[in-house]
Amino acid sequence: MVDLVTQYEKIKPEVDQNTQHVFQTAQFINGPEVKDLQTELESYLNVKHVIPCANGTDALQIALMALDLQPEDEVITSDFTFAATVEVVGLLKFKPVLVDVDADTFNISLEAIEKAITPRTKVIIPVHLFGQCADMDAIMALAKKHNLYVVEDTAQAIGSIYTSKDGSKHAAGTIGNIGTTSFFPSKNLGCYGDGGAIFTNDDHLAQVMRSIVNHGMGKRYYYDRLGVNSRLDSVQAAVLRIKLRHLDEYTAARQKAAAFYSNYFSNDARVETPVIASYSTHVFHQYTLKIKGIDQYACQDYMQAHEVPAMIYYPMPIHTQEAYGPENFNHEDFAVTNELCTSVISLPMHTELDEEQLTYICQTLESFLNQAV
């Protein structure tokens, strides 16, 4: 699904120079590379504060820890997402409230959010799924109406740009009270291990979260609050600084590959290509098709047998997973998610795809469809 080896070969001299400098100076934790990455991300995203941390899941957890919530406070988020978004809510003893998604964008449904709000609701976590922003104008209006926090999960959409109704443009993750992201290697901006970051324009929240990531310390050995050990190491920061310089180039390559896929299947009634919302650019962390009436796993097996690593994101809704208490949810409330989990298939999507590869991938899927549908 990704070709990190070829990508590395193209930036090898830059990456090697930066990482070697870390080894030579032996400033492995909170060294200059981390501070420089923080500054460069703040500039790239046009946000006041970036707080690097150890991974994307920690970023979400730290964001929620900073909001002074109480046990059993409710956090609304999407049912069609990776488990980390919901996992941190349960770990902190808050109540995850799962809602359905939009059938076109796969992002959280505004109607479903509004129906789910109760007096115990405190936070909305929109997941900017597969590479484009949720409808943040509407979400922020809803949050303001009900006095709720908004924490954006931007793990799959860094670099995506949201255009508000007033024409202003904002980087994904910089619109809500807090934004979070992951630097897992396969992400659009990925390091060579685990990593993450938190974004905010709120000075107070930034101060609290900087303390939380480092054991709750403000001044060294003075503990202002309960914290965690979640620091981005300098080697990963050194890699990310180089890759950040190439991120717009990487985004353009993904968009070009996505346009090839969409054009190839544009006249195929069996296939629904991704819908790009009018208010957001799409950076295509995944390129996900809807194909109704097929056996997804048979399709995946066929593709893999022909050396195309197609994937199913996601095969089961969160509300059906044992860890999250399926008995607490009404299966009928998730009509769109239930359908997506039986009809989606994701094609390879990365920065190194060429036209020959793209053609072969499309022809392989078409061959399966001609046999199966």
Secondary structure as UniProt FT lines:
FT   HELIX           4..25
FT   HELIX           32..45
FT   STRAND          49..53
FT   HELIX           56..65
FT   TURN            66..68
FT   TURN            71..72
FT   STRAND          74..78
FT   HELIX           84..91
FT   TURN            92..93
FT   STRAND          95..99
FT   TURN            103..105
FT   HELIX           110..116
FT   TURN            119..120
FT   STRAND          121..125
FT   HELIX           129..131
FT   HELIX           136..146
FT   STRAND          149..153
FT   TURN            155..159
FT   STRAND          161..163
FT   TURN            165..166
FT   STRAND          169..171
FT   TURN            172..173
FT   STRAND          178..182
FT   TURN            185..186
FT   STRAND          196..200
FT   HELIX           203..212
FT   TURN            215..216
FT   TURN            220..221
FT   HELIX           234..245
FT   HELIX           247..264
FT   TURN            265..267
FT   TURN            269..270
FT   TURN            278..279
FT   STRAND          287..290
FT   TURN            292..293
FT   HELIX           296..305
FT   TURN            306..307
FT   HELIX           318..320
FT   HELIX           322..324
FT   HELIX           326..328
FT   HELIX           331..334
FT   HELIX           335..340
FT   TURN            341..343
FT   STRAND          344..347
FT   TURN            351..352
FT   HELIX           355..372
//
